[in-house]
C-alpha cells in the first residue's frame, strides 16, 4: 500500500479514504482511530496532539495488512483480535460470534434482576465466554458453568477467563444431544441463560457480508422449519435442572418472540416476560419456574 507520507495524520486520512467506499464515513473514521490505538497505542486525543508523528516501515506494514482485511469485509474485531463487552476486554476470532450490544443488555437485565449473587448460573452456547465472564465479574459470588459444542470456542473462552482471572467452569456439550449433556444438567441452577442460534436460513439475505462471510454459521443459523429448536431443548433440560423459582433468560428472534414464550405455558413454568432491546425490538425472554 502506498502512502503519501509516513506522518500519522496523512496515514489516518489514507486509511479512511480507502475503507470509506465500504463503510460509512463516520464508521471508517472510527475504524482508523481503532487501528491506530491498537497498533501504536495512540488515543484519539493523542492523535490530535501528535499529527506529525512519524510511522516506521514495519508499523506501516501492520496497517497495510489490517486495512487489506477490512477491505475484504472482515469485522474489525477479528482484525484487532479483541472487543469490549460489559467492561471486559475479550479475545475474539472467527471461531466465535462477535458479542453484540444487545447481548450486553441481556447481561445487564440479569445483573439488575439478581441482587443476591450467591447463585449457580449456566450459560448455554457460551462462544467467547462473554455472557458467563460478564456475569462472573459482576455477580462475584456466583458459580458459573458455561457449555458449547465447539472445542475451538471453548479454548478461546478459556483464554479469556485466564486473561481476566475469572473462574468459570467451561465444558464441551452439544445441547441437542440430551444424553451427552446429562452430567451438566444433573446440577441444579438458579439461572440458565442462552443466546442460541435463532436466525433463520431464509433471513441470510438480510444480513451484511461482514457477518455472512466471516462469523460462524453454526452459532448464527437455525433451520427454517424448526426455528425454536434450541429453545425447546433448553426448556426440556431446564425442567429438571432449574431450581424452583429459578429463571431462564434468552435472547430471541424478534419475529418469534411470542411463539418462543408460548413454549413455556405449561405447568412447570409460572410466568414469562418479553422485553425489547434499545432498538425497540422484541429481543429478550425471561421465564420463571414454578415454586
Backbone as a ProteinNet text record, in pm:
[ID]
protein_1_A
[PRIMARY]
XXXXXXXXXXXXXXXXXXXXXXXXXXXXXXXXXXXXXXXXXXXXXXXXXXXXXXXXXXXXXXXXXXXXXXXXXXXXXXXXXXXXXXXXXXXXXXXXXXXXXXXXXXXXXXXXXXXXXXXXXXXXXXXXXXXXXXXXXXXXXXXXXXXXXXXXXXXXXXXXXXXXXXXXXXXXXXXXXXXXXXXXXXXXXXXXXXXXXXXXXXXXXXXXXXXXXXXXXXXXXXXXXXXXXXXXXXXXXXXXXXXXXXXXXXXXXXXXXXXXXXXXXXXXXXXXXXXXXXXXXXXXXXXXXXX
[TERTIARY]
85.4	0	88.3	59.7	138.9	79.2	165.1	123.5	201.6	132.1	196.3	308.2	293.1	397.3	380.7	477	465.6	423.5	365.4	311.7	176.6	153	33.3	-94.5	-106.1	-227.7	-252.8	-145.9	-160.8	-200.8	-142.3	-175.4	-320.6	-364	-502.7	-598.9	-569.2	-654.7	-658.6	-543	-534.9	-617.9	-613	-692.5	-841.1	-885.3	-1026.3	-1067.3	-982.2	-1012	-1031.2	-948	-951.9	-1072.4	-1111.6	-1221.2	-1356.8	-1358.2	-1484.5	-1576.7	-1521.9	-1608.3	-1689.6	-1644.4	-1712.3	-1792.6	-1749.9	-1815.3	-1855.8	-1959.2	-1995.3	-1877.2	-1873.1	-1759.7	-1729.8	-1832.1	-1810.8	-1755.4	-1805.7	-1757.7	-1613.7	-1583.6	-1446.6	-1348.7	-1388	-1301.7	-1282.5	-1388.8	-1378	-1285.4	-1294.9	-1206.6	-1060.6	-1035.9	-898.7	-845.1	-927.7	-887.6	-857	-939.3	-920.7	-790.9	-760.4	-636.8	-514.6	-518.6	-404	-385.3	-494.7	-485.1	-427.7	-475.9	-433.6	-285.6	-242.5	-105.7	-2.3	-44.4	52.5	27.9	-83.5	-112.5	-151.2	-199.2	-233.2	-384.3	-436.2	-578.7	-616.5	-746	-791.5	-733.8	-730.2	-674.7	-525.6	-452.8	-309.5	-283.6	-371.9	-357.7	-369.2	-453.7	-470	-350.4	-291.2	-176.2	-50.3	-36.3	86.1	57.5	-3.4	-34.1	91.4	206.2	329.4	414.1	365.2	441.9	472.1	596.5	639.6	617.1	565.6	538.5	643.9	703	809.7	753.2	841.8	800.8	736.7	793.1	736.8	597.2	577	445.4	346	394.1	308.6	263.2	347.5	311.3	196.5	197.7	87.6	-44.4	-40	-159.4	-204.6	-108.9	-141.2	-218	-169.5	-235.1	-374	-387.2	-516.8	-619.1	-577.5	-669.1	-709.8	-617.7	-649.5	-759.6	-753.1	-856	-989.4	-986.1	-1110	-1175.4	-1093.9	-1147.6	-1208.8	-1179.1	-1241.5	-1367	-1413	-1533.8	-1516.9	-1392.5	-1370.5	-1399	-1475.9	-1507.2	-1380.5	-1382.3	-1263.2	-1228	-1328.4	-1299.6	-1207.7	-1228.3	-1139.7	-1002.1	-1000.5	-873.8	-788.9	-852	-780.9	-760.4	-845.7	-834.8	-899.3	-975.5	-1038.1	-1156.6	-1238.3	-1350.9	-1382.5	-1460.5	-1504.1	-1645.7	-1669.3	-1802.1	-1827.6	-1924.8	-1966	-1845.9	-1759	-1643.3	-1525.3	-1536.1	-1428.3	-1366	-1234.9	-1168.9	-1160.3	-1221.1	-1227.3	-1155.3	-1084.2	-1027.4	-1139.9	-1140	-1236.5	-1163.4	-1221.8	-1166	-1281.8	-1258.8	-1368.4	-1432.4	-1375.8	-1437.2	-1557.3	-1574.5	-1684.5	-1754.2	-1879.1	-1950.8	-1890.5	-1898.1	-1860.7	-1974.7	-1949.4	-2056.7	-2122.5	-2255.8	-2333	-2377.3	-2407.2	-2460.3	-2589.1	-2671.6	-2795.5	-2765.9	-2657.7	-2621.8	-2570.4	-2507.4	-2473.4	-2600.5	-2703.5	-2831.6	-2884.9	-2873.4	-2919.1	-2844.3	-2713.4	-2634.4	-2681.5	-2705.7	-2747.8	-2883.6	-2973	-3103.3	-3084.3	-2997.4	-2972.9	-2910.5	-2812	-2743.3	-2841.4	-2924.9	-3019	-3132	-3157.1	-3267.4	-3225.3	-3094.8	-3045.2	-2948.9	-3003.9	-2922.3	-2840.9	-2894.6	-2820.1	-2729.9	-2598.1	-2507.7	-2456.6	-2506.9	-2467.3	-2554.6	-2533	-2621.6	-2540.3	-2606.9	-2547.2	-2607.3	-2519.7	-2560.4	-2507.5	-2591.6	-2549.1	-2567.2	-2460	-2463	-2455.6	-2560	-2569.5	-2528.9	-2422.5	-2371	-2284.3	-2179.7	-2104.5	-2019.9	-1974.6	-1892.3	-1764	-1744.8	-1625.9	-1623.8	-1736.6	-1749.3	-1801.2	-1847.1	-1881.2	-1987.4	-2096.9	-2203.4	-2155.2	-2096.4	-2050.2	-1949.6	-1853.9	-1749.2	-1802.2	-1892	-1950.5	-2032	-2106.7	-2185.5	-2094.9	-1990.7	-1899.3	-1826.9	-1791.1	-1718	-1805.8	-1937.9	-2030.9	-2097.6	-2146.2	-2205.6	-2093	-2008.1	-1877.5	-1885.8	-1991	-2003.7	-2072.6	-2112.9	-2184.5	-2090.4	-2149.3	-2076.1	-2128.2	-2041.9	-2084.3	-2029.9	-2121.4	-2086.6	-2124	-2040.1	-2067.7	-2037	-2128.3	-2111.1	-2115	-2049	-2052.2	-2016.6	-2065.8	-2035.6	-1897.6	-1845.8	-1721.8	-1598.7	-1504.6	-1379.1	-1299.8	-1298.8	-1222.8	-1281.1	-1413.6	-1476.8	-1441.1	-1445.7	-1414.8	-1269.4	-1179.2	-1038.2	-1020.7	-1090	-1082.6	-1147	-1261.9	-1328.7	-1238.9	-1168.2	-1072.3	-964.9	-912.7	-809	-863.5	-986.7	-1046.9	-1060	-1101.6	-1115.6	-980.7	-878.2	-744.2	-693.1	-714.3	-667.8	-737	-862.7	-941.8	-937.5	-872	-861.8	-1000.8	-1085.3	-1221.1	-1240.4	-1303.3	-1322.9	-1459.4	-1459.5	-1580.7	-1552.8	-1649.6	-1636.7	-1685.5	-1591.7	-1626	-1628.4	-1733.5	-1746.4	-1796.8	-1746.6	-1795.6	-1922.2	-2025.2	-2154.5	-2241.1	-2301.4	-2394.6	-2534.9	-2595.8	-2727.1	-2832.5	-2809.8	-2904.5	-2887.2	-2780.1	-2754.3	-2789.7	-2912.3	-2961.7	-2873.6	-2837.7	-2756.8	-2616.8	-2561.4	-2427.7	-2419	-2530.1	-2533.2	-2586.2	-2611.2	-2677.6	-2601.5	-2469.6	-2392.9	-2398.3	-2395.6	-2404.8	-2537.7	-2644.3	-2777.6	-2821.4	-2733.2	-2761.4	-2748.6	-2670.6	-2653.8	-2777.9	-2804.4	-2918.1	-2870.9	-2946.7	-2909.8	-3022.5	-2981.8	-3077.6	-3112.2	-3013.9	-3030.7	-2974.7	-3050.3	-2998.3	-3013.9	-2905.4	-2908	-2855	-2913.4	-2865.7	-2896.4	-2799.2	-2817.9	-2793.3	-2890.6	-2869	-2883	-2849.1	-2875.9	-3025.7	-3061.6	-3204.1	-3233.3	-3131.3	-3152.6	-3188.9	-3301.2	-3344.6	-3257.9	-3244.7	-3168	-3220.8	-3352.5	-3412.5	-3384.9	-3335.2	-3304.9	-3162.2	-3088.2	-2949.6	-2937.6	-3032.6	-3025.8	-3035.7	-3082	-3095.3	-2968	-2869.9	-2751.5	-2635.5	-2549.5	-2434.7	-2327	-2244	-2138.3	-2037.9	-2011.9	-1911.2	-1955.7	-2086.9	-2138.3	-2140.1	-2200.7	-2218.3	-2086.2	-1989	-1863.8	-1762.2	-1781.7	-1674.6	-1716.4	-1841.7	-1880	-1932.8	-1916.3	-1950.2	-2100	-2138.9	-2280.1	-2340.5	-2257.4	-2306.2	-2368.9	-2316.1	-2365.2	-2475.8	-2502.4	-2599.6	-2733.5	-2728.1	-2846.3	-2913.2	-3044.4	-3127.5	-3215.3	-3258.3	-3337.9	-3471.4	-3515.8	-3640.9	-3760.4	-3756.5	-3871.3	-3868.1	-3766	-3758	-3692.6	-3753.3	-3688.1	-3668.5	-3745.9	-3737.2	-3663.7	-3587.1	-3519.4	-3442.3	-3357.5	-3271.5	-3350	-3452.2	-3533.2	-3609.2	-3660.2	-3730.1	-3635.1	-3515.3	-3419.7	-3377.8	-3352.1	-3313.5	-3428.3	-3550.6	-3667.7	-3677.7	-3660.3	-3671	-3567.7	-3444.9	-3340.4	-3356.5	-3404.8	-3423.9	-3538.3	-3631.6	-3740.3	-3685.5	-3570.6	-3511.1	-3401.7	-3327.7	-3209.6	-3232.4	-3336	-3361.2	-3432.3	-3380	-3439	-3576.2	-3663.2	-3791.2	-3767	-3846.6	-3832.9	-3711.1	-3640.3	-3527.4	-3575.6	-3482	-3521.5	-3437.4	-3504.3	-3440.7	-3434.6	-3320	-3303.1	-3255.4	-3329.8	-3296.9	-3285.2	-3198.7	-3206.5	-3285.3	-3378.8	-3469.7	-3479.3	-3529	-3561.9	-3688.1	-3681.1	-3794.6	-3922.4	-3907.4	-4025.2	-4088.7	-4020.2	-4070.8	-4076.4	-4077.9	-4075.4	-4197.3	-4317.2	-4438.5	-4445.5	-4404.5	-4407.1	-4309.3	-4193.4	-4097.3	-4154.3	-4215.4	-4275	-4383.5	-4458.1	-4568.5	-4519.8	-4390.5	-4336	-4342.9	-4338	-4327.5	-4462	-4568.2	-4701.8	-4750.8	-4666.7	-4708.6	-4706.5	-4734.1	-4749.4	-4617.7	-4503.8	-4375	-4322.2	-4374.2	-4324.9	-4437.9	-4408.7	-4513.5	-4540.8	-4436.5	-4454.1	-4347.5	-4379	-4279.4	-4300.7	-4192.6	-4198.2	-4106.6	-4160	-4082.5	-4038.6	-3908.9	-3854.8	-3795.2	-3796.8	-3741.1	-3597.9	-3520.6	-3384.2	-3383.7	-3264.1	-3255.1	-3302.3	-3324.2	-3382.1	-3535.3	-3590.5	-3734.4	-3782.6	-3690.5	-3727	-3745.6	-3841.5	-3863.7	-3743.1	-3659.9	-3529.5	-3500.2	-3568.3	-3534.4	-3658.4	-3637.1	-3744.6	-3696.2	-3775.9	-3747.1	-3858.7	-3821.8	-3918.8	-3886.1	-3987.7	-3968.2	-4030.8	-3957.6	-4008.5	-4100.6	-4196.4	-4288.7	-4213.6	-4269.1	-4209.5	-4241.2
-120.4	0	124.6	218.6	339.8	449.3	517.3	631.6	753.6	866.5	989.7	1030.5	1001.2	1029.1	931	932.5	844.8	921.1	1039	1115.4	1057	1056	994.6	1051.3	1182.8	1244.1	1202	1194.3	1154.3	1007	925.4	783.1	761.5	834.1	821.9	861	971.3	1013.6	907.1	844	741.1	618.3	579.7	465.8	493.7	610.7	646.9	650.2	707.6	717.3	579.4	484.3	351.8	270	282.7	197.6	268	398.4	473.2	424.9	358.8	304.9	186.2	121.9	3.6	33.9	136.3	172	319.9	357.9	499.9	581.5	708.4	793.3	790.3	807.3	809.3	677.9	567.5	435.6	413.6	461	447.8	526.1	645.6	726	658.4	600	530	408.9	337.1	222.1	265.8	375.9	426.9	459.7	522.4	552	424.2	321.5	194.4	126.3	130	69.5	140.1	271.7	348.5	327.3	321.2	293.2	154	56.8	-81.7	-101.4	-50.3	-76.5	19.6	143.5	243.8	294.3	253.6	294.9	440.7	500.1	642.4	660.5	720.6	750.3	857.2	880.4	983.8	1119.9	1147.9	1275.7	1286.2	1176.6	1177.4	1190.7	1137	1150.7	1296.4	1370.4	1512.6	1594.5	1549	1621.2	1600.1	1477.4	1443.2	1404.5	1493.5	1460	1441.1	1496.2	1488.2	1366	1286.2	1168.8	1079.8	1033.7	950.5	802.5	729.4	586.2	508.8	408.6	331.7	240.9	188.5	99.2	-28.7	-81.3	-203.4	-177.5	-59.8	-24	-3	56.1	74.8	-59.2	-159	-291.8	-350.3	-327.3	-373.6	-309.1	-179.8	-108.2	-159.7	-181.9	-232.4	-364.4	-454.8	-585	-571.5	-483.9	-465.9	-404.9	-303.4	-238.7	-336.4	-418.9	-519.8	-613.3	-651.6	-738.8	-665.7	-539.5	-461.2	-449.1	-434.5	-422.2	-553.2	-663.5	-792.3	-812.8	-705.1	-705	-786.7	-810.7	-880.1	-783.4	-825.2	-736.4	-686.9	-562.8	-504.9	-574.4	-632.2	-703.9	-823.1	-891.8	-1002.7	-951.7	-839.1	-780.2	-743.6	-685.2	-645.9	-764	-866	-983	-966.8	-859.5	-836.5	-742.4	-739.3	-647.2	-616.8	-513.2	-478.3	-529.8	-588.1	-638.7	-622.5	-541.4	-518.8	-482	-398.8	-351.8	-446	-557.6	-654.9	-653.7	-671.5	-688.3	-837	-879.5	-1020.6	-1047.1	-1157.7	-1205.1	-1262.1	-1229.6	-1287.3	-1332.2	-1430.1	-1485.7	-1544	-1578	-1630.8	-1759	-1819.9	-1938.3	-1903.2	-1774.9	-1733.7	-1610.3	-1594.6	-1473.2	-1352.7	-1238.6	-1113.2	-1071.7	-1052.6	-1013.6	-882.7	-881.4	-765	-680.1	-551.6	-466.6	-522	-588	-645.5	-751.7	-825.2	-926.9	-862.7	-747.2	-670.5	-631.8	-597	-566.4	-686.5	-804	-926.2	-946.7	-930	-942	-840.4	-718	-612.2	-643.5	-702.3	-742.9	-844.9	-942.4	-1046.9	-987.5	-901	-840.4	-759.8	-679.3	-595.4	-676	-794.4	-878.1	-972.2	-976.1	-1072.1	-1002.6	-946.4	-875.7	-972.4	-1093.1	-1195.6	-1267.6	-1256.5	-1317	-1454.1	-1505.8	-1640.1	-1743.2	-1755.6	-1835.7	-1918.9	-2020.1	-2105.1	-2069	-2045.1	-1997.5	-2092.7	-2119.2	-2197	-2113.6	-2099.7	-2028.8	-2132.7	-2140.7	-2241.3	-2179.9	-2233.4	-2179.7	-2058.3	-2076.8	-1963.4	-1889.1	-1956.4	-1887.8	-1833.9	-1704	-1637.9	-1637.7	-1679.2	-1673.6	-1540.5	-1455.5	-1317.4	-1308.5	-1383.9	-1376.7	-1433	-1551.1	-1616.5	-1530.5	-1474	-1395	-1261.9	-1199.7	-1073.5	-1095.3	-1206.1	-1234.9	-1267.2	-1346.2	-1380.8	-1258.1	-1166	-1046.4	-952.2	-960.4	-869.4	-935.7	-1057	-1133.6	-1221.1	-1160.1	-1219.1	-1348.6	-1366.4	-1488.1	-1601.1	-1574	-1675.2	-1785.9	-1900.6	-2014.7	-2036.4	-2016.1	-2011.7	-2131.3	-2201.3	-2309.3	-2263	-2292.6	-2250	-2365.1	-2389.7	-2500.9	-2452.6	-2529.2	-2501.7	-2630.8	-2643.6	-2762.6	-2753.4	-2631.6	-2608.8	-2612.5	-2701.2	-2707.6	-2577.7	-2523.6	-2401.3	-2283.4	-2274.9	-2168.5	-2182.1	-2303	-2324.6	-2292.2	-2323.7	-2289.7	-2138.6	-2065	-1919.1	-1865.7	-1922.6	-1879.8	-1904.3	-2017.2	-2046.2	-1937.9	-1898.2	-1794.1	-1663.5	-1630.2	-1507.5	-1513.1	-1627.3	-1642.2	-1627.6	-1688.3	-1678.7	-1535.4	-1468.3	-1329.5	-1237.6	-1267.1	-1183	-1232.7	-1345.2	-1404.5	-1430.4	-1488.6	-1522.7	-1673.9	-1728.8	-1874	-1912.4	-1973	-2026.3	-2171	-2257.7	-2399.7	-2421.2	-2425.8	-2445.2	-2594.5	-2637.2	-2778.2	-2790.6	-2891.5	-2918	-3002.5	-2955.8	-3023.3	-2974.6	-3066.3	-3034.5	-3034.8	-2918.5	-2906.7	-2991	-3024.3	-3107.9	-3256.3	-3289.2	-3427.4	-3439.9	-3478.8	-3482.5	-3569.1	-3686.5	-3777.2	-3721.1	-3659.1	-3602.8	-3487.8	-3419.7	-3306.8	-3346.8	-3474.7	-3519.8	-3478.8	-3496.3	-3466.1	-3318.4	-3232.8	-3089.2	-3055.7	-3112.2	-3076.8	-3157.2	-3242.3	-3306.6	-3206.6	-3103.3	-2997.3	-2908.4	-2842.8	-2752.6	-2607.8	-2529.4	-2390.6	-2294.5	-2178	-2069.7	-1996.6	-1992.4	-1920.1	-2004.4	-2011.7	-2064.2	-1953	-1919.4	-1811.6	-1863.6	-1814.7	-1857.5	-1754.2	-1737.7	-1663.6	-1764.7	-1853	-1964.3	-1919.5	-2005.9	-1973.1	-1950.9	-1835.2	-1809.1	-1739.7	-1717.4	-1654.9	-1764.9	-1749	-1849.6	-1843.3	-1957.1	-1962.4	-1862.6	-1847.2	-1756.8	-1610.5	-1581.6	-1443.6	-1402.8	-1492.8	-1463.8	-1341.5	-1328.9	-1220	-1082.8	-1078	-950.8	-914.4	-1002.5	-982.6	-926.6	-852.2	-789.4	-892.2	-862.3	-953.1	-979.4	-877	-897.8	-1002.8	-1025	-1131.4	-1263.8	-1263.6	-1387.5	-1451.8	-1370.7	-1425.4	-1460.3	-1409.4	-1424.1	-1483.2	-1465.4	-1516.5	-1659.7	-1742.6	-1885.3	-1911.1	-1974	-2000.6	-2096.4	-2182.8	-2275.7	-2203.2	-2085.8	-2009.7	-1911.8	-1899.1	-1799.7	-1859.6	-1965.1	-2004.5	-2131.1	-2133.2	-2248.3	-2276.4	-2400.9	-2438.5	-2364	-2328.1	-2254.9	-2331.9	-2463.3	-2543.6	-2580.2	-2531.3	-2561.1	-2444.7	-2326.6	-2206.5	-2206.4	-2287.4	-2287.1	-2409.9	-2473.7	-2597.8	-2587.8	-2487.9	-2477.8	-2440.3	-2357.7	-2318.4	-2438.4	-2522.9	-2644.7	-2734.9	-2752.8	-2840.9	-2785.4	-2656.1	-2594.6	-2602.7	-2581	-2592.3	-2732.5	-2832.2	-2971.7	-3001	-2959.2	-2985.3	-2900.4	-2777.2	-2687.8	-2733.1	-2809	-2861.4	-2944.1	-3006.1	-3089.8	-3016.8	-2929.2	-2871.5	-2733.9	-2664.4	-2530.7	-2542.6	-2474.2	-2478.5	-2410.8	-2447.4	-2377.8	-2227.3	-2147.9	-2001	-1957.4	-2052.9	-2018.1	-1954.9	-1891.9	-1817.9	-1856.8	-1854.8	-1868.7	-1731.5	-1697.1	-1570.5	-1602.3	-1553.6	-1582.1	-1454.8	-1460.2	-1366.9	-1439.9	-1369.5	-1436.2	-1361.2	-1431.8	-1371.9	-1288.5	-1161.1	-1071.5	-1121.2	-1193.6	-1241.9	-1364.9	-1422.6	-1543.8	-1528.1	-1404.1	-1379.7	-1440.4	-1412.3	-1464.5	-1616.5	-1668.4	-1813.1	-1882.1	-1819.4	-1875	-1872.3	-1761.8	-1750.3	-1854.8	-1887.2	-1982.7	-2123.3	-2152.6	-2283.2	-2309.1	-2202.3	-2214.4	-2193.7	-2230.7	-2212.5	-2328.5	-2431.9	-2549.3	-2526.7	-2632.6	-2622.2	-2601.6	-2632.2	-2621.3	-2478.1	-2390.4	-2253.5	-2157	-2061.9	-1975.2	-1853.3	-1783.9	-1659.5	-1646.8	-1570.3	-1534.2	-1388.5	-1320.9	-1178.2	-1149.5	-1079.2	-1038.2	-893.3	-867.5	-732.7	-687.8	-558.4	-503.4	-456.2	-454	-402.1	-252.1	-193.3	-47.6	-0.3	-92.7	-57.7	-66.4	-110.3	-128.8	-261.8	-355	-486.6	-586.7	-677.2	-783.4	-876.6	-869.6	-935	-1030.4	-1011.8	-1090.9	-1157.7	-1276.3	-1351.4	-1396.7	-1367.3	-1412.1	-1507	-1624.1	-1725.2	-1766.5	-1768.8	-1813.2	-1949.1	-2034.7	-2169.2	-2165.2	-2252.8	-2259.5	-2296.4	-2257.7	-2289.1	-2432.7
0	0	0	-85.7	-95.8	-8	69.7	149.8	103.5	98.1	52.7	146.4	275.2	373.9	487.7	578	694.5	819.3	799.3	911.6	953.4	1083	1138.5	1076.2	1065	1012.1	867.3	788.6	648.3	637.4	720.8	718.9	758.1	858.5	902.8	791.2	721.1	609.9	500.8	475.3	372.2	410.6	537.2	583.8	561.1	604	590.9	444.4	361	218.6	156	195.3	134.5	179.2	304.3	352.2	347.7	316.9	314.5	202.5	101.6	-3.4	42.5	149.9	202	327.3	400.1	526.2	523.6	598.6	609.7	662.8	629.2	663.6	813.7	895.3	1039.7	1091.1	1038.3	1079.7	1033.5	911.9	860.5	947.8	989.5	1076.7	1211.7	1263.7	1391.6	1380.8	1268.6	1247.1	1239	1171	1162.2	1301.2	1383.2	1521.1	1599.3	1579	1649.3	1606.6	1476.4	1427.3	1484.5	1485.3	1534.7	1684.4	1758	1901.7	1925.2	1848.6	1867.8	1834.1	1720.4	1674.9	1733	1760.5	1804.7	1946.2	2006.7	2143.6	2156.8	2049.3	2049.9	2051.6	2156	2165.1	2064	2050.1	1957.5	1995.2	2124.6	2170.9	2137.4	2158	2128.4	1978.9	1898.8	1754.1	1712.3	1781.8	1751.5	1799.6	1908.2	1964.6	1881.2	1825.7	1752.4	1606.6	1529	1388.4	1303.3	1347.2	1270.3	1307.2	1398.8	1441.4	1321.2	1311.6	1200.1	1232.4	1133.7	1147.9	1068.9	1130.3	1066.4	957.1	873.5	765.5	819.8	926.8	985.1	1041.7	1097.6	1150	1036.5	927.1	810	752.9	761.9	713.5	795.4	924.5	1009.5	966.8	942.2	897.5	761.6	672.4	538.3	546.5	627.5	641	701.7	800.7	866.3	771	696.1	601.3	491.8	447.9	346.5	395.8	522.2	579.3	590.1	626.1	633.4	495.7	392.6	257.3	206.7	276.7	246.5	331	394	478.1	606	646.1	773	887.5	987.6	1100.3	1169.1	1209.8	1271.3	1402.2	1469.6	1593.7	1567.9	1454.4	1419.6	1377.4	1307.9	1265.6	1386.9	1487.9	1609	1703.8	1689.1	1775.5	1910.5	1929.3	2058.8	2044.6	2149.7	2154.1	2299.4	2322.7	2458	2479	2596.5	2629	2777.6	2810.6	2950.4	3038.8	2982.7	3057.5	3055.9	2984.5	2977.2	2837.5	2831	2702.4	2673.4	2562.6	2527.1	2395.8	2392	2266.8	2181.2	2052.6	1959.5	1833.6	1767.1	1643.7	1564.3	1437.4	1354.7	1407.4	1511.1	1571.7	1658.5	1691.6	1779.6	1723.4	1760.8	1724.7	1795.7	1730.5	1794.9	1887.4	2016	2107.7	2064.6	2071.8	2029.5	2149.6	2124.6	2231.8	2292.5	2209.5	2261.8	2368.3	2349.4	2447.3	2575.3	2564.7	2684.9	2760.4	2686.7	2750.5	2827.1	2766.6	2832.4	2963.9	2961.7	3084.4	3187.7	3144.4	3236.5	3299	3221.7	3274.5	3386.8	3364	3464	3590	3572.6	3686.5	3772.2	3708.1	3782	3845	3788.2	3835.4	3948.1	3977	4076.1	4172	4276.9	4375.4	4460.3	4483.5	4554.8	4455.5	4473.9	4376.1	4419.5	4530.2	4574.9	4504	4373.9	4289.7	4190.8	4135.8	4033.2	3897.5	3800.2	3668.2	3561.7	3461.3	3344.6	3219.4	3141.5	3013.2	2902	2820.4	2714.7	2580.6	2519.5	2393.7	2420.1	2498.5	2552.9	2450.9	2343.8	2243	2303	2296.7	2351.3	2503.3	2564	2708.8	2758.4	2665.7	2701.8	2812	2799	2898.8	3031.9	3027.7	3150.2	3225.2	3153.3	3217	3268.4	3193.3	3239.1	3366.2	3371.9	3492	3610.5	3587.5	3695.8	3747.9	3660	3702.4	3783.3	3761.9	3829.4	3949.5	3930.5	4040.1	4095.9	4175.9	4206.3	4287.9	4367.3	4447.7	4371.6	4248.7	4170.7	4126.3	4098.8	4044.4	3902.2	3805.1	3665.3	3588.1	3522.3	3429.7	3290.1	3191.8	3054.4	2959.4	2865.2	2772.3	2627.7	2542.4	2398.9	2326.4	2203.8	2122.9	2058.7	2042.7	1968.5	2058.4	2025.7	2100.1	2084.9	1963.7	1939.2	2017	2022.1	2100.1	2247.4	2299.2	2440.6	2471.9	2379.6	2400.6	2411.3	2325.2	2329.2	2456.9	2496.5	2620	2741.1	2741.9	2849.6	2856.8	2740.3	2739.3	2794.1	2756.7	2808.9	2960.7	3012.4	3157.6	3227.4	3169.9	3228.2	3224.3	3111.4	3098.8	3197.7	3229.1	3319.7	3464.2	3486.3	3620.1	3679.3	3596.4	3638.4	3631.8	3734.6	3743.4	3687.7	3570.4	3507.8	3469.4	3493	3459.4	3316.4	3221.3	3080.9	3048.3	2977	2940.3	2797.4	2728.6	2592.9	2601.6	2534.2	2540.6	2425.6	2352.2	2244.4	2302.2	2310.8	2374.2	2303.1	2177.3	2103.6	2134.7	2204.4	2245.7	2393.8	2421.6	2558.8	2648.3	2602.2	2683.1	2704.4	2600.7	2612.1	2710.7	2733.6	2826.9	2964.3	2982.5	3105.6	3231.2	3231.8	3352	3388.9	3285.6	3312.2	3377.2	3324.4	3371.7	3494.6	3546.1	3674	3787.9	3764.6	3863.7	3863.7	3975.9	3987.3	3974.1	3899.9	3873.1	3912	3957.7	3982.8	3852.8	3761.3	3634.7	3520.9	3412.4	3285.7	3183.2	3115.3	3017.5	2884.9	2775.9	2644.3	2537.1	2448.4	2323.4	2211.6	2186.2	2093.1	1947.5	1853.1	1712	1691.4	1635.5	1613.4	1480.5	1399.8	1269.1	1169.5	1100.6	1004.1	878	812.6	688.7	586.4	581	482.6	512.8	632.7	671	633.7	573.6	536.9	446.2	353	255	320	444.6	514.9	590.8	590.3	672.1	590	657.5	592.4	561.2	460.1	419.2	531	614.2	718.6	819.3	831.1	917.3	841	722.5	646.4	606.5	569.7	517.2	624.8	746	844.3	978.5	1020.4	1152	1139.7	1244.2	1235.9	1221.3	1111.9	1084.5	1187.3	1245	1346.1	1464	1496.6	1610.4	1573.4	1443.8	1397.4	1354.2	1273	1196.5	1247.7	1224.6	1256.6	1135.1	1120.8	1004.1	1000.7	880.4	864.4	920	911.4	954.2	1102.7	1174.9	1318	1391.7	1386.6	1439.6	1590.7	1663	1809.4	1863.2	1777	1812.3	1943.9	1955.9	2073.4	2198.6	2181.9	2297.5	2353.9	2265	2310.9	2389.1	2336.7	2401.9	2537.9	2544	2671.7	2771.2	2723.4	2810.7	2870.3	2785.7	2831.5	2940.8	2918.9	3016.3	3142.4	3125	3239.6	3328.6	3274	3357.2	3472.9	3452	3555.5	3633.3	3566.6	3631.1	3692.2	3651.2	3704.8	3839.5	3939.2	4073.1	4075.5	4168.6	4184.7	4201.2	4134.9	4131.7	4049.7	3991.7	3905.9	3776.4	3703.9	3583.3	3462.1	3348.7	3218	3153	3098	3026.7	2885.3	2786.3	2646.6	2564.6	2462.3	2351.2	2242.2	2175.7	2083.2	1950.6	1849.8	1720.9	1738.4	1704	1726.5	1659.1	1548.3	1475.5	1539.9	1637.8	1702.9	1854.7	1901.8	2046.2	2115.8	2063.7	2127.2	2117.2	2001.3	1982.5	2078.3	2098.7	2193.5	2334.8	2371.7	2505.5	2526.8	2421.8	2434.6	2467	2438.8	2473.5	2623	2700	2844.4	2913.6	2845	2901.1	2985.1	3001.3	3077.3	3226.9	3301.1	3446.2	3520.3	3454.7	3523.5	3529.2	3443.9	3439.4	3470.8	3560.9	3614.9	3527	3488.5	3413	3305.3	3203.2	3101.5	3063.9	3032.3	3000.5	2882.7	2782.8	2666.4	2686	2664.6	2677.6	2544.7	2522.1	2398.2	2420.4	2310.2	2318.6	2293.7	2287.2	2272.4	2135.7	2040.7	1911.4	1915.3	2027.2	2037.5	1982.1	1956	1902	2015.4	1996.8	2095.8	2091.9	2194.5	2187.8	2303.1	2417.4	2534.8	2593.2	2646.6	2711	2848	2950.6	3087.3	3129.3	3175.5	3218.3	3360.7	3446.3	3584.9	3604.8	3671.6	3701	3822.6	3824.7	3938.2	4066.2	4178.4	4307.9	4347.3
[MASK]
+++++++++++++++++++++++++++++++++++++++++++++++++++++++++++++++++++++++++++++++++++++++++++++++++++++++++++++++++++++++++++++++++++++++++++++++++++++++++++++++++++++++++++++++++++++++++++++++++++++++++++++++++++++++++++++++++++++++++++++++++++++++++++++++++++++++++++++++++++++++++++++++++++

